[in-house]
C-alpha cells in the first residue's frame, strides 16, 4: 500500500490508477472500519490516522489528473467523513526518495 506525496501529473497511467485504488482502500479502513482490519497497522495507514481531510484532498488531486487525461471518475468520497488535519505532515520517505523510487520502476513516470 502506498499513497505518494508527489504531484500526480508525473505518474504513468498504472501508478495513477493504482494510487487511486489504494487510496479508496485506505479511506475505507479509516472511515468505515475505523482503523480495524488487515492493513490497520500498516505504516501507510498509520500516517493517515486523524487526517482523512488531507486524504480527501489527495483524492481531489488524483481526480483532477484523471479529468486532465480524459479518464472518467465514478467513485467520489463522502466529504462528511473528511475530518482531522487538512495536510499530511508525516512522510515515510522524503520527496526526493519517493521520486527516486518511482523513477526506478519500469514505467514512464517522470518522463
Secondary structure, DSSP 8 states (H G I E B T S, - for coil): -----S-GGG--HHHHHHHHHHHHHHHHHHHTSTT-STTTTSHHHHTTTT-HHHHHHHHHHHHHHHHHTT--------GGG--S-SS----SS-HHHHHHHHHHSSS-TT-
